[in-house]
Amino acid sequence: MDEEYRWDDDSYEALAVNKVAWQDVVYVLRYAHPKIRQHIGSILRIIGRGRDAQLLAVTLIEESDDQYLVVTARHLTGDEITDAEVLLNRGAS
């Protein structure tokens, strides 16, 4: 996939609030495999492992074809981890 990702000040602020390093978000977006992609309307949610192997959920808004604004990211917790592990072990994209 040849997607472009854009960041703004709100992106970095949201990551800071959730204690997520931007480098981990880039890793999930570019290098994590397998990962879970949920595309609903103009919202794209990608779940994958960051550089430290923790599961991250990254939320983006599609601004135009294959161009996305990073809105926020957060670490998965509790049952979310279990559910994501099941999907990732099945080989999500």
N, C-alpha and C positions, 0 to 999 in steps of 0.2 A: 504494500500500500504506500502510495506517495502522498502522505498528508503533511500539511503545514500547521504548526502550532504557534499561536501568538500569546503573549503574556502582557498584562498591564499591571498597574500598581495594585489594583484590587486583587489580582491573582496572587501576588506575593504576600499581601496582607492576609488573605484567607489561608494560605499555606502556613504562615507564621502562627496564626491562631491555632491551627490544628497540629502544630509542631512537625511539619513535613518539610523536608529539604527539597528545593526545586530540582536538585540533581536526581533525587529518587523519582520524581515525577517524569523527568526526561527519560530515565532508565525504563520505567514502566511503559511509556509511550513508544519508545524506539526499540528496546531490546528484550523486554520480558516475553518469554514464551514458555508455556502457553499463557494466554490471557483471555479474559471474558470481555466481550464487547456487547453492549446493550445500546442500540440506537433507537430512540423514540422521538419522532419529529426532529427538531433541531438540536436535541440534547443527546450527547454521546457520553456514555459512562464506560470506562475501561478499568478492569480489575486485574492486577498482576502483582508480581513480587518486585519490590524495590531492591536496591543494591544490598540491603541487609537481610534480604529474604522475607521481610514482613510484607503482608498483603496490603496493598493500597487500592483505594477506589478513587479514580480521577474523574472529575466531571468537567465536560467541555460544552461549549455552544458552537454549533456550526454556523459560521458567518457567510460562507459561500462554499461551493463545491470543494470538498477536501481541505477546507481551511477552517481551523477551530481556534476559539479563544479558551484558554485554560481558566476555569472558574474557581475550582477548589480541588483539594484532595484530602483524604483522611485515611488513617489506618483502620482496617476492619477489626472488629472485636467479637468475642463470644461466639454465638451461633452463626454469625456472618462468616467467620473464618471456616467453620465446619462446612457450611453450605458451599462456599467458594472452593474449598479443597475438593469436594466431590466433583464439581464441574471442571475444575482444572485437571483433575486426574482422568477425566473422560477425554481430555485433549481439546478443550475449547481453542478457538483460533488463536 
